[in-house]
Amino acid sequence: MRKAWILIVFLFSAMAARAEGVTIAALGDSLTQGYGLVQEEGFVPQLQRWLDGQGVQVTLINAGVSGDTTAGGAARVGWTLTPDVDAMIVTLGGNDLLRGIDPAVSRANLEAILKTAAEQDIDVLLVGMQAPGNYGADYKASFDAIYPDLSEVYGTLYLESFFAGFGEAASNPALLGDVMQSDGIHPNAKGVAQIVEAMGPKVLELIARASEG
């Protein structure tokens, strides 16, 4: 009888764990935080609604800080990954580009983030960022290579760009007027919706990985 009771408790605990789903921290800057948008139109709330629509049990934590660099992300990743976090989306690097930070420094910071995640057995979706051409070809090549290189080393899921949902238009500001805010840097609500549509399938893969773990 005692063994039967233990089995019942075990099965109930397992079902409860599955019902709770996966918790994902979105570590990023203003793009993640939802700069310039009302709360429900930001990246994290829109992604949460998209995932809800897919019928998955997931809770997203908005760990975006406006103005944050890769250094800021590396400094706070330890306390972002609380025991209830199962996976993480990393979207950092845009502010490094705005400040012209040495790509080697950005790489070291991003690697510190991924190393912390690996040590805590946290699955990661790393979202890439591309440097503009005005810093020169060498800078661009060095910066652009950071994300695919680190993704391969640490075995993360990888999306080439936060703006992948804009397609070829992402490289031509003149074509982005209806999806960007007036600053030309941050997406508007319509733009966020396109970003979520493109990133959503990768997040589903992340959830699947975290669930298996």
C-alpha positions in Angstrom: 0.0 0.0 0.0 2.8 2.4 0.9 4.5 1.7 -2.5 1.3 2.4 -4.3 0.9 5.7 -2.5 4.5 6.7 -3.3 3.8 5.9 -7.0 0.6 8.0 -6.9 2.5 11.0 -5.4 5.3 10.6 -8.0 2.8 10.6 -10.9 0.9 13.5 -9.5 4.1 15.5 -9.1 5.2 14.7 -12.7 1.8 15.8 -14.1 1.9 19.0 -12.1 5.4 19.7 -13.4 4.2 19.3 -17.0 1.2 21.4 -16.4 3.4 24.3 -15.1 5.2 24.3 -18.4 8.5 26.0 -19.1 9.8 29.4 -17.8 11.9 31.4 -20.2 13.9 34.5 -19.4 14.3 37.0 -22.3 17.7 38.7 -21.6 18.1 41.7 -23.7 18.1 45.5 -24.2 15.4 47.9 -25.3 14.3 45.7 -28.1 13.3 43.0 -25.6 12.1 45.5 -23.0 9.6 47.1 -25.4 10.9 50.6 -25.6 8.4 53.2 -26.9 5.4 50.8 -26.8 2.5 50.3 -24.4 3.2 47.2 -22.4 0.9 44.7 -24.3 2.5 45.7 -27.6 6.1 44.9 -26.6 8.1 42.0 -27.7 7.7 39.7 -24.6 3.9 40.2 -24.3 3.4 39.6 -28.1 5.6 36.5 -28.0 3.7 35.3 -25.0 0.4 35.6 -26.9 1.8 33.9 -29.9 3.0 31.0 -27.8 -0.3 30.8 -26.0 -1.9 30.5 -29.4 0.3 27.5 -30.2 -1.2 25.8 -27.1 2.1 25.5 -25.2 2.5 25.9 -21.5 5.2 28.6 -21.1 5.9 31.7 -19.0 8.1 34.4 -20.4 10.0 36.8 -18.1 10.9 40.2 -19.5 14.6 40.6 -18.5 15.1 43.4 -21.0 16.8 46.6 -19.8 16.8 49.6 -22.1 20.3 50.7 -23.0 21.9 47.5 -21.8 25.1 46.3 -23.5 26.6 42.8 -23.5 28.5 43.8 -20.4 25.3 44.6 -18.6 23.8 41.3 -19.6 26.9 39.5 -18.4 26.7 41.3 -15.1 23.1 40.4 -14.4 22.7 37.0 -16.0 23.5 35.2 -12.7 20.6 36.7 -10.8 18.3 36.5 -13.9 18.6 32.7 -14.0 16.6 32.0 -10.8 15.9 28.4 -10.0 12.5 28.5 -11.8 14.0 29.5 -15.1 14.4 26.6 -17.6 15.6 28.4 -20.7 16.8 31.8 -21.9 16.6 34.0 -25.1 19.6 36.2 -25.4 19.2 39.4 -27.6 22.1 41.7 -26.8 24.7 43.6 -28.9 22.8 46.5 -30.4 24.1 49.0 -27.9 27.6 47.7 -28.3 27.3 48.6 -31.9 25.9 52.1 -31.1 29.0 52.7 -28.9 31.5 51.1 -31.3 32.7 48.6 -28.6 35.5 46.3 -29.7 34.0 43.1 -31.0 36.4 41.1 -28.9 34.9 42.7 -25.8 31.3 41.9 -26.9 32.3 38.3 -27.7 33.8 37.9 -24.2 30.7 39.2 -22.6 28.3 37.0 -24.6 30.5 34.0 -23.9 30.3 34.8 -20.2 26.5 34.7 -20.5 26.5 31.4 -22.4 29.0 29.9 -20.0 26.8 30.8 -17.0 23.8 29.3 -18.8 25.7 26.1 -19.6 26.9 25.8 -16.0 23.3 25.9 -14.8 22.0 23.6 -17.6 19.9 26.3 -19.1 18.9 26.0 -22.8 19.5 29.1 -24.9 18.3 30.7 -28.0 21.0 33.1 -29.1 19.7 35.9 -31.4 22.3 37.5 -33.7 23.1 41.0 -34.6 24.8 42.5 -37.6 27.1 45.5 -37.6 26.6 48.4 -40.0 29.2 48.9 -42.7 30.3 52.3 -41.4 32.7 50.7 -38.9 34.7 49.1 -41.7 34.8 45.7 -43.2 37.1 44.2 -40.5 34.9 45.4 -37.7 31.8 44.1 -39.4 33.3 40.7 -40.1 34.5 40.3 -36.5 31.2 41.4 -34.9 28.9 39.4 -37.2 30.9 36.2 -36.6 30.4 36.4 -32.8 26.9 34.9 -32.7 27.2 31.9 -35.0 30.6 31.0 -33.6 29.4 31.1 -30.0 26.2 29.3 -30.8 28.2 26.4 -32.3 30.7 26.3 -29.4 27.9 26.2 -26.7 25.4 24.2 -28.7 22.6 26.8 -28.5 19.7 27.4 -30.8 20.4 30.3 -33.1 18.5 32.9 -35.0 20.6 35.1 -37.3 18.8 38.4 -36.4 16.2 39.9 -34.1 14.9 41.5 -37.3 14.7 38.3 -39.3 10.9 38.9 -39.7 11.6 41.9 -41.9 13.3 39.8 -44.5 15.5 41.6 -47.1 13.9 44.9 -46.1 15.9 44.7 -42.8 19.0 46.0 -44.6 17.2 48.9 -46.3 15.8 51.5 -43.8 13.8 53.1 -46.6 11.6 50.1 -46.7 10.9 49.9 -43.0 8.8 53.0 -42.4 5.6 51.1 -41.5 7.3 48.7 -39.1 9.6 51.0 -37.2 9.2 53.8 -34.7 10.3 57.3 -35.7 13.7 56.8 -34.2 14.4 54.2 -36.9 15.9 51.8 -34.3 13.0 50.3 -32.5 10.1 48.4 -34.1 6.5 49.6 -33.7 3.7 47.2 -32.7 3.3 45.9 -36.3 7.0 45.4 -36.6 7.1 43.4 -33.3 4.4 41.2 -34.6 6.5 40.3 -37.7 9.5 39.8 -35.4 7.5 37.4 -33.2 6.2 35.4 -36.2 9.8 34.8 -37.4 11.2 34.0 -34.0 8.3 32.0 -32.7 9.3 28.7 -34.3 12.8 28.9 -32.8 11.2 29.6 -29.4 9.1 26.5 -29.8 12.3 24.5 -30.4 13.8 26.1 -27.3 10.7 25.0 -25.3 11.0 21.5 -26.6 14.7 21.3 -25.6 13.9 22.6 -22.1 11.0 20.2 -21.7 13.3 17.2 -22.6 15.8 18.4 -20.0 
